[in-house]
Amino acid sequence: MIYAVWVPLLLPLLAAPAARRLGDALAPRVAAWLLAGSAVALAACSTAALALLAATGALRLPPVAALGHLVLPVVGDRVTVPAACGAAVLLACVAGAVLRTYRRRVVLTARARRAAAAGATGGDLTVLDDDGPDAYALPGRPGRIVVTTGMLRALDPAEREVLLAHERAHLAGRHHHFLTALALACACHPALLLLRAPLAYALERWADESAAAAVGDRRVAARAIGRAALAARPTAARPHVALSATTGPVPRRVAALLTPSASRAPKTLALTLAACLGLSAACALEAAHDFHGSIEIAQGADHR
């Protein structure tokens, strides 16, 4: 266990750059699933490793060992007390960061929905009487597309259709769940912060492609996104889970719409990421199996 348990804590340092580069080479929808899924898997394995280290240290305490009828010399003899204490502290920090991240997103979303309630509503569209051009998809039940009168005046009818189709794609694809999953994963392991910008870009590109397909004209879609981004002047802070067509590297997105290229995953990067994910999961399972075996040995020794 002493060797296997450290691997899931170190592999995100290699896997995150590989996932970032691989995501750039894939179609937006595939890239979004790859980035979010890899982050969640790596975060789960690293958190499990911390929990196993902390639990092994806890079992060396006489009161805890007595509850399980364990023989202390057998349990945890390959994990030092300082390492177990450090893991316990880090695990507590991870738990606190996850709770703070989730609470902040819930609070900010609720605040934004209260602010949007002041606008004129029709169907899934909420129009705010605000001269500052802005538009974004606001998740919830039901999801809302929030747009200001300033943004509506800045675009022509065809461009407005693209903008609304873009924001509807965010809601239909539940893209806020991807952002929430990554934010919680980043709270578990800071190396995963490297995936935040690539995931945001992939989600915007996913919505760009959906909007272009909805209006049937990629050039109009590119023009609409470019003009909306140039006009955007948000007067209020958006919640972290709100997605907008005016954010991210807009010139790069516009270029991708005008000159689409076939996606092809580099085999080396794909194999590297797959190896990292597989090894991280395998080592976490091996450490858990070793931990369980140590407990069984200790309980058996106590019964002899």
SEMILUM-648827 format. One record per residue (C-alpha): residue number from 1; residue in one letter; x, y, z. Coordinates in nm, 2 decimals, padded with zeros to 4 digits. Layout:
residues N
{rec NUM; 'a'; {X; Y; Z}}
...
end
This chain:
residues 304
{rec 1; 'm'; {00.00; 00.00; 00.00}}
{rec 2; 'i'; {00.28; 00.24; 00.08}}
{rec 3; 'y'; {00.38; 00.26; -00.29}}
{rec 4; 'a'; {00.04; 00.22; -00.46}}
{rec 5; 'v'; {-00.14; 00.48; -00.25}}
{rec 6; 'w'; {00.09; 00.76; -00.37}}
{rec 7; 'v'; {00.04; 00.70; -00.74}}
{rec 8; 'p'; {-00.31; 00.85; -00.76}}
{rec 9; 'l'; {-00.19; 01.16; -00.59}}
{rec 10; 'l'; {00.09; 01.22; -00.84}}
{rec 11; 'l'; {-00.06; 01.11; -01.17}}
{rec 12; 'p'; {-00.29; 01.42; -01.22}}
{rec 13; 'l'; {00.04; 01.62; -01.27}}
{rec 14; 'l'; {00.09; 01.41; -01.59}}
{rec 15; 'a'; {-00.27; 01.33; -01.68}}
{rec 16; 'a'; {-00.40; 01.69; -01.68}}
{rec 17; 'p'; {-00.16; 01.83; -01.94}}
{rec 18; 'a'; {-00.22; 01.52; -02.16}}
{rec 19; 'a'; {-00.60; 01.57; -02.13}}
{rec 20; 'r'; {-00.57; 01.94; -02.21}}
{rec 21; 'r'; {-00.37; 01.87; -02.53}}
{rec 22; 'l'; {-00.60; 01.58; -02.63}}
{rec 23; 'g'; {-00.91; 01.79; -02.58}}
{rec 24; 'd'; {-00.78; 02.05; -02.82}}
{rec 25; 'a'; {-00.76; 01.79; -03.09}}
{rec 26; 'l'; {-01.11; 01.65; -03.05}}
{rec 27; 'a'; {-01.46; 01.75; -03.15}}
{rec 28; 'p'; {-01.61; 01.99; -02.89}}
{rec 29; 'r'; {-01.87; 01.75; -02.75}}
{rec 30; 'v'; {-01.62; 01.46; -02.72}}
{rec 31; 'a'; {-01.36; 01.70; -02.57}}
{rec 32; 'a'; {-01.60; 01.82; -02.31}}
{rec 33; 'w'; {-01.69; 01.47; -02.19}}
{rec 34; 'l'; {-01.32; 01.37; -02.20}}
{rec 35; 'l'; {-01.20; 01.67; -01.99}}
{rec 36; 'a'; {-01.48; 01.65; -01.73}}
{rec 37; 'g'; {-01.47; 01.27; -01.71}}
{rec 38; 's'; {-01.10; 01.26; -01.67}}
{rec 39; 'a'; {-01.10; 01.53; -01.40}}
{rec 40; 'v'; {-01.37; 01.35; -01.20}}
{rec 41; 'a'; {-01.19; 01.01; -01.22}}
{rec 42; 'l'; {-00.85; 01.16; -01.12}}
{rec 43; 'a'; {-01.01; 01.35; -00.84}}
{rec 44; 'a'; {-01.19; 01.05; -00.71}}
{rec 45; 'c'; {-00.88; 00.83; -00.71}}
{rec 46; 's'; {-00.66; 01.10; -00.54}}
{rec 47; 't'; {-00.93; 01.16; -00.27}}
{rec 48; 'a'; {-00.96; 00.79; -00.21}}
{rec 49; 'a'; {-00.58; 00.76; -00.17}}
{rec 50; 'l'; {-00.59; 01.04; 00.09}}
{rec 51; 'a'; {-00.87; 00.87; 00.27}}
{rec 52; 'l'; {-00.69; 00.53; 00.28}}
{rec 53; 'l'; {-00.37; 00.70; 00.42}}
{rec 54; 'a'; {-00.57; 00.88; 00.68}}
{rec 55; 'a'; {-00.77; 00.57; 00.77}}
{rec 56; 't'; {-00.45; 00.37; 00.81}}
{rec 57; 'g'; {-00.32; 00.62; 01.05}}
{rec 58; 'a'; {-00.65; 00.63; 01.25}}
{rec 59; 'l'; {-00.63; 00.26; 01.29}}
{rec 60; 'r'; {-00.30; 00.29; 01.47}}
{rec 61; 'l'; {-00.47; 00.48; 01.75}}
{rec 62; 'p'; {-00.55; 00.24; 02.04}}
{rec 63; 'p'; {-00.92; 00.36; 02.08}}
{rec 64; 'v'; {-00.99; 00.31; 01.71}}
{rec 65; 'a'; {-00.81; -00.02; 01.69}}
{rec 66; 'a'; {-01.00; -00.14; 01.99}}
{rec 67; 'l'; {-01.33; -00.08; 01.82}}
{rec 68; 'g'; {-01.23; -00.32; 01.54}}
{rec 69; 'h'; {-01.06; -00.57; 01.77}}
{rec 70; 'l'; {-00.73; -00.51; 01.58}}
{rec 71; 'v'; {-00.37; -00.59; 01.67}}
{rec 72; 'l'; {-00.18; -00.27; 01.64}}
{rec 73; 'p'; {00.16; -00.41; 01.52}}
{rec 74; 'v'; {-00.01; -00.55; 01.21}}
{rec 75; 'v'; {-00.22; -00.26; 01.10}}
{rec 76; 'g'; {-00.06; 00.03; 00.92}}
{rec 77; 'd'; {00.29; -00.07; 00.99}}
{rec 78; 'r'; {00.40; 00.05; 00.64}}
{rec 79; 'v'; {00.25; 00.39; 00.67}}
{rec 80; 't'; {00.43; 00.64; 00.89}}
{rec 81; 'v'; {00.23; 00.85; 01.14}}
{rec 82; 'p'; {00.34; 01.18; 00.99}}
{rec 83; 'a'; {00.22; 01.07; 00.65}}
{rec 84; 'a'; {-00.11; 00.96; 00.79}}
{rec 85; 'c'; {-00.15; 01.29; 00.98}}
{rec 86; 'g'; {-00.06; 01.49; 00.67}}
{rec 87; 'a'; {-00.32; 01.29; 00.46}}
{rec 88; 'a'; {-00.58; 01.36; 00.73}}
{rec 89; 'v'; {-00.52; 01.73; 00.72}}
{rec 90; 'l'; {-00.53; 01.73; 00.34}}
{rec 91; 'l'; {-00.85; 01.53; 00.34}}
{rec 92; 'a'; {-01.01; 01.78; 00.57}}
{rec 93; 'c'; {-00.90; 02.06; 00.34}}
{rec 94; 'v'; {-01.04; 01.88; 00.04}}
{rec 95; 'a'; {-01.38; 01.83; 00.21}}
{rec 96; 'g'; {-01.39; 02.19; 00.31}}
{rec 97; 'a'; {-01.30; 02.31; -00.04}}
{rec 98; 'v'; {-01.57; 02.09; -00.20}}
{rec 99; 'l'; {-01.84; 02.21; 00.04}}
{rec 100; 'r'; {-01.74; 02.58; -00.01}}
{rec 101; 't'; {-01.73; 02.54; -00.39}}
{rec 102; 'y'; {-02.07; 02.37; -00.41}}
{rec 103; 'r'; {-02.23; 02.61; -00.17}}
{rec 104; 'r'; {-02.09; 02.91; -00.35}}
{rec 105; 'r'; {-02.23; 02.79; -00.68}}
{rec 106; 'v'; {-02.57; 02.72; -00.54}}
{rec 107; 'v'; {-02.58; 03.07; -00.37}}
{rec 108; 'l'; {-02.47; 03.26; -00.67}}
{rec 109; 't'; {-02.71; 03.07; -00.90}}
{rec 110; 'a'; {-03.00; 03.14; -00.67}}
{rec 111; 'r'; {-02.90; 03.51; -00.65}}
{rec 112; 'a'; {-02.89; 03.53; -01.03}}
{rec 113; 'r'; {-03.23; 03.37; -01.07}}
{rec 114; 'r'; {-03.38; 03.62; -00.82}}
{rec 115; 'a'; {-03.23; 03.91; -01.03}}
{rec 116; 'a'; {-03.35; 03.75; -01.35}}
{rec 117; 'a'; {-03.70; 03.73; -01.21}}
{rec 118; 'a'; {-03.73; 04.11; -01.24}}
{rec 119; 'g'; {-03.72; 04.08; -01.62}}
{rec 120; 'a'; {-04.00; 04.02; -01.88}}
{rec 121; 't'; {-04.04; 03.64; -01.93}}
{rec 122; 'g'; {-04.17; 03.45; -02.23}}
{rec 123; 'g'; {-04.11; 03.08; -02.26}}
{rec 124; 'd'; {-03.75; 03.01; -02.17}}
{rec 125; 'l'; {-03.65; 03.37; -02.24}}
{rec 126; 't'; {-03.60; 03.65; -01.98}}
{rec 127; 'v'; {-03.54; 04.00; -02.11}}
{rec 128; 'l'; {-03.38; 04.24; -01.87}}
{rec 129; 'd'; {-03.43; 04.62; -01.92}}
{rec 130; 'd'; {-03.06; 04.70; -01.92}}
{rec 131; 'd'; {-02.86; 04.91; -02.17}}
{rec 132; 'g'; {-02.55; 04.69; -02.10}}
{rec 133; 'p'; {-02.54; 04.43; -02.37}}
{rec 134; 'd'; {-02.53; 04.08; -02.21}}
{rec 135; 'a'; {-02.67; 03.73; -02.26}}
{rec 136; 'y'; {-02.62; 03.40; -02.08}}
{rec 137; 'a'; {-02.78; 03.07; -02.01}}
{rec 138; 'l'; {-02.89; 03.04; -01.65}}
{rec 139; 'p'; {-02.94; 02.68; -01.52}}
{rec 140; 'g'; {-03.22; 02.57; -01.29}}
{rec 141; 'r'; {-03.57; 02.44; -01.30}}
{rec 142; 'p'; {-03.66; 02.56; -01.55}}
{rec 143; 'g'; {-03.35; 02.68; -01.72}}
{rec 144; 'r'; {-03.36; 03.04; -01.85}}
{rec 145; 'i'; {-03.19; 03.24; -02.13}}
{rec 146; 'v'; {-03.12; 03.58; -01.99}}
{rec 147; 'v'; {-03.06; 03.86; -02.24}}
{rec 148; 't'; {-03.06; 04.24; -02.20}}
{rec 149; 't'; {-03.23; 04.49; -02.42}}
{rec 150; 'g'; {-02.89; 04.64; -02.49}}
{rec 151; 'm'; {-02.78; 04.31; -02.65}}
{rec 152; 'l'; {-03.10; 04.27; -02.85}}
{rec 153; 'r'; {-03.05; 04.62; -02.99}}
{rec 154; 'a'; {-02.68; 04.54; -03.08}}
{rec 155; 'l'; {-02.78; 04.24; -03.31}}
{rec 156; 'd'; {-02.99; 04.20; -03.62}}
{rec 157; 'p'; {-03.27; 03.94; -03.62}}
{rec 158; 'a'; {-03.05; 03.66; -03.78}}
{rec 159; 'e'; {-02.78; 03.72; -03.52}}
{rec 160; 'r'; {-03.03; 03.72; -03.23}}
{rec 161; 'e'; {-03.15; 03.38; -03.35}}
{rec 162; 'v'; {-02.79; 03.25; -03.34}}
{rec 163; 'l'; {-02.74; 03.39; -02.99}}
{rec 164; 'l'; {-03.05; 03.24; -02.85}}
{rec 165; 'a'; {-02.97; 02.90; -03.02}}
{rec 166; 'h'; {-02.63; 02.91; -02.86}}
{rec 167; 'e'; {-02.76; 02.97; -02.52}}
{rec 168; 'r'; {-03.04; 02.71; -02.56}}
{rec 169; 'a'; {-02.76; 02.46; -02.66}}
{rec 170; 'h'; {-02.60; 02.52; -02.32}}
{rec 171; 'l'; {-02.92; 02.45; -02.14}}
{rec 172; 'a'; {-03.01; 02.14; -02.35}}
{rec 173; 'g'; {-02.66; 01.99; -02.31}}
{rec 174; 'r'; {-02.67; 02.06; -01.93}}
{rec 175; 'h'; {-02.33; 02.22; -01.97}}
{rec 176; 'h'; {-02.34; 02.37; -01.62}}
{rec 177; 'h'; {-02.31; 02.02; -01.48}}
{rec 178; 'f'; {-01.97; 01.98; -01.67}}
{rec 179; 'l'; {-01.85; 02.31; -01.50}}
{rec 180; 't'; {-01.97; 02.20; -01.16}}
{rec 181; 'a'; {-01.81; 01.86; -01.19}}
{rec 182; 'l'; {-01.48; 02.02; -01.29}}
{rec 183; 'a'; {-01.50; 02.28; -01.01}}
{rec 184; 'l'; {-01.55; 02.00; -00.75}}
{rec 185; 'a'; {-01.26; 01.80; -00.90}}
{rec 186; 'c'; {-01.03; 02.10; -00.88}}
{rec 187; 'a'; {-01.12; 02.14; -00.51}}
{rec 188; 'c'; {-00.99; 01.78; -00.47}}
{rec 189; 'h'; {-00.66; 01.82; -00.66}}
{rec 190; 'p'; {-00.52; 02.16; -00.77}}
{rec 191; 'a'; {-00.34; 02.01; -01.07}}
{rec 192; 'l'; {-00.68; 01.98; -01.24}}
{rec 193; 'l'; {-00.72; 02.35; -01.26}}
{rec 194; 'l'; {-00.52; 02.32; -01.58}}
{rec 195; 'l'; {-00.84; 02.17; -01.74}}
{rec 196; 'r'; {-01.07; 02.46; -01.65}}
{rec 197; 'a'; {-01.00; 02.69; -01.95}}
{rec 198; 'p'; {-01.00; 02.40; -02.21}}
{rec 199; 'l'; {-01.34; 02.27; -02.08}}
{rec 200; 'a'; {-01.50; 02.62; -02.09}}
{rec 201; 'y'; {-01.37; 02.65; -02.45}}
{rec 202; 'a'; {-01.50; 02.30; -02.55}}
{rec 203; 'l'; {-01.85; 02.38; -02.41}}
{rec 204; 'e'; {-01.86; 02.71; -02.60}}
{rec 205; 'r'; {-01.75; 02.54; -02.92}}
{rec 206; 'w'; {-02.01; 02.27; -02.86}}
{rec 207; 'a'; {-02.28; 02.54; -02.83}}
{rec 208; 'd'; {-02.14; 02.73; -03.14}}
{rec 209; 'e'; {-02.17; 02.42; -03.35}}
{rec 210; 's'; {-02.53; 02.36; -03.23}}
{rec 211; 'a'; {-02.62; 02.72; -03.31}}
{rec 212; 'a'; {-02.47; 02.70; -03.65}}
{rec 213; 'a'; {-02.66; 02.38; -03.72}}
{rec 214; 'a'; {-02.98; 02.54; -03.59}}
{rec 215; 'v'; {-02.96; 02.84; -03.83}}
{rec 216; 'g'; {-02.80; 02.65; -04.11}}
{rec 217; 'd'; {-02.53; 02.91; -04.18}}
{rec 218; 'r'; {-02.19; 02.89; -04.03}}
{rec 219; 'r'; {-02.09; 03.24; -04.15}}
{rec 220; 'v'; {-02.39; 03.40; -03.99}}
{rec 221; 'a'; {-02.32; 03.21; -03.67}}
{rec 222; 'a'; {-01.96; 03.33; -03.67}}
{rec 223; 'r'; {-02.07; 03.69; -03.74}}
{rec 224; 'a'; {-02.33; 03.68; -03.46}}
{rec 225; 'i'; {-02.08; 03.54; -03.20}}
{rec 226; 'g'; {-01.82; 03.80; -03.30}}
{rec 227; 'r'; {-02.06; 04.09; -03.28}}
{rec 228; 'a'; {-02.21; 03.98; -02.95}}
{rec 229; 'a'; {-01.87; 03.95; -02.80}}
{rec 230; 'l'; {-01.77; 04.30; -02.92}}
{rec 231; 'a'; {-02.09; 04.45; -02.79}}
{rec 232; 'a'; {-02.09; 04.27; -02.45}}
{rec 233; 'r'; {-02.08; 04.50; -02.15}}
{rec 234; 'p'; {-02.22; 04.30; -01.86}}
{rec 235; 't'; {-02.32; 04.53; -01.58}}
{rec 236; 'a'; {-02.37; 04.25; -01.32}}
{rec 237; 'a'; {-02.15; 03.95; -01.22}}
{rec 238; 'r'; {-02.27; 03.63; -01.37}}
{rec 239; 'p'; {-02.29; 03.31; -01.15}}
{rec 240; 'h'; {-02.01; 03.07; -01.21}}
{rec 241; 'v'; {-02.24; 02.81; -01.37}}
{rec 242; 'a'; {-02.39; 03.06; -01.62}}
{rec 243; 'l'; {-02.25; 03.02; -01.98}}
{rec 244; 's'; {-02.24; 03.29; -02.24}}
{rec 245; 'a'; {-02.16; 03.31; -02.61}}
{rec 246; 't'; {-01.95; 03.62; -02.54}}
{rec 247; 't'; {-01.69; 03.45; -02.32}}
{rec 248; 'g'; {-01.37; 03.27; -02.39}}
{rec 249; 'p'; {-01.13; 03.30; -02.69}}
{rec 250; 'v'; {-01.39; 03.44; -02.93}}
{rec 251; 'p'; {-01.15; 03.49; -03.23}}
{rec 252; 'r'; {-01.05; 03.13; -03.21}}
{rec 253; 'r'; {-01.41; 03.02; -03.19}}
{rec 254; 'v'; {-01.50; 03.23; -03.49}}
{rec 255; 'a'; {-01.21; 03.09; -03.69}}
{rec 256; 'a'; {-01.32; 02.74; -03.60}}
{rec 257; 'l'; {-01.67; 02.81; -03.74}}
{rec 258; 'l'; {-01.54; 02.96; -04.06}}
{rec 259; 't'; {-01.28; 02.70; -04.13}}
{rec 260; 'p'; {-01.39; 02.37; -03.97}}
{rec 261; 's'; {-01.13; 02.10; -03.96}}
{rec 262; 'a'; {-01.16; 01.73; -03.90}}
{rec 263; 's'; {-01.07; 01.62; -03.54}}
{rec 264; 'r'; {-00.82; 01.35; -03.49}}
{rec 265; 'a'; {-00.69; 01.24; -03.15}}
{rec 266; 'p'; {-00.31; 01.19; -03.13}}
{rec 267; 'k'; {-00.25; 00.83; -03.04}}
{rec 268; 't'; {00.04; 00.91; -02.80}}
{rec 269; 'l'; {-00.17; 01.15; -02.60}}
{rec 270; 'a'; {-00.47; 00.92; -02.60}}
{rec 271; 'l'; {-00.26; 00.63; -02.48}}
{rec 272; 't'; {-00.09; 00.84; -02.21}}
{rec 273; 'l'; {-00.41; 00.97; -02.07}}
{rec 274; 'a'; {-00.57; 00.62; -02.08}}
{rec 275; 'a'; {-00.26; 00.48; -01.90}}
{rec 276; 'c'; {-00.28; 00.75; -01.64}}
{rec 277; 'l'; {-00.65; 00.69; -01.57}}
{rec 278; 'g'; {-00.61; 00.31; -01.57}}
{rec 279; 'l'; {-00.30; 00.32; -01.34}}
{rec 280; 's'; {-00.46; 00.57; -01.10}}
{rec 281; 'a'; {-00.77; 00.35; -01.06}}
{rec 282; 'a'; {-00.57; 00.03; -01.04}}
{rec 283; 'c'; {-00.34; 00.17; -00.77}}
{rec 284; 'a'; {-00.64; 00.31; -00.57}}
{rec 285; 'l'; {-00.80; -00.03; -00.58}}
{rec 286; 'e'; {-00.48; -00.21; -00.49}}
{rec 287; 'a'; {-00.43; 00.02; -00.19}}
{rec 288; 'a'; {-00.79; -00.04; -00.08}}
{rec 289; 'h'; {-00.74; -00.41; -00.11}}
{rec 290; 'd'; {-00.42; -00.40; 00.08}}
{rec 291; 'f'; {-00.59; -00.19; 00.35}}
{rec 292; 'h'; {-00.87; -00.44; 00.38}}
{rec 293; 'g'; {-00.63; -00.73; 00.39}}
{rec 294; 's'; {-00.44; -00.57; 00.68}}
{rec 295; 'i'; {-00.75; -00.53; 00.88}}
{rec 296; 'e'; {-00.85; -00.90; 00.82}}
{rec 297; 'i'; {-00.50; -01.01; 00.92}}
{rec 298; 'a'; {-00.51; -00.80; 01.24}}
{rec 299; 'q'; {-00.86; -00.92; 01.33}}
{rec 300; 'g'; {-00.75; -01.28; 01.27}}
{rec 301; 'a'; {-00.44; -01.24; 01.48}}
{rec 302; 'd'; {-00.65; -01.11; 01.76}}
{rec 303; 'h'; {-00.88; -01.41; 01.76}}
{rec 304; 'r'; {-00.59; -01.66; 01.78}}
end
